[in-house]
Amino acid sequence: MFGVLNINKPAGITSRDVVNHVQRRVRPHKVGHAGTLDPLATGVLVVCIGQATKLIEYVQRMPKRYVGEFLLGRCSETEDVEGDVELIDDPPIPSRQDLAETIPKFVGKIQQRPPAHSAVKIDGKRAYALARAGQDVEVQPREIEVHALEIVEFDYPRLVLDVHCGSGTYVRSLGRDIAESLGTAAVMSRLKRTAIGEFHLEQSTEIAQLPNRDAIEQTLIPSRMAVAALPEVTLGAQELDLIAHGRFVDVPDISSDEIAAVDEAGLLVAVLARQRGSEFRPAKNFIGK
C-alpha cells in the first residue's frame, strides 16, 4: 500500500484518532497524517500510508485554506471555545468597515505568536503540555504567510473568515490578533480546513466510508499527488535501474532542486534532489534494491 487518503475529519476526535482508525485496518503498513487538526476542527486531513509516509513533509509545505468562525468580545486561554470563555466588559463593537480596513494588515508575510495551547515545542516540550501543567508559557513570534483573507459573514459577535495561508499558521491566533487590533478579543468557535494544496474538501472521504482494508485500498490516491508541487520527470528502464541502486541520473533543463520521478506508467518512484549541475540523486527512493 503506497498512497494517500483525503479524509474529512469530523469534530470531536483528534487527528491521531483518524490515523489509528486507518492503522488498525492496514497493519503492518505505516500510517501518518500531514497536518494536525484540533478536535474542534473539521475538514481535510491528508493521511499517508506505507512508504508514502516519507512524503508527509511535502504535503505539509502545501498552502492551506480554512473557514474559521470567531466570536468577538470574548477570550480564553486556548483562544477557542474549548477553553473557559470569558466575556469582556463593555467591549468595542467594530463595524464591517472597521474589519475591512484592518484585515489587509494581516495579509502577506507577518509575525504571529502561536497560542500557548499549541504543539509548538519549548525546550523540547510541547507548549500545550506546559500550559496544562500550569506553567507560564511564552511562545516566541515567528513569520507566517497569509495569501488571502476575506470576510465571509459578519453579524456581531459572529465573524466568519476565509483564510488562505502557508504552513505554520494558527487560524485562532489570527482571529485573536485581528480582534486585538480593533481593541477587543476573540475566540474561535469553529474551524473547517477546506483544502491542502490540491486536496479539496469536495473530494474528501468520510471515515465511515473506510470500514475495512478493501475500502481503503480502493480509495487510495496515488502518491504523486503528495508531491504535486514538484516538477515531474519520466524515467526509462536504464534510469530506473540507476535510481534503484541510489546512483545519479542526468536531468537537464530543470530549474528546481527537487523533482518527482515517475516511471512510464506515471507511478512515483523517487523524489530526486540536485547534487551538482544536472545530476540528481534520490532523496526519497521507492524502488531501492
Disulfide bonds with the S-S distance in Angstrom:
none
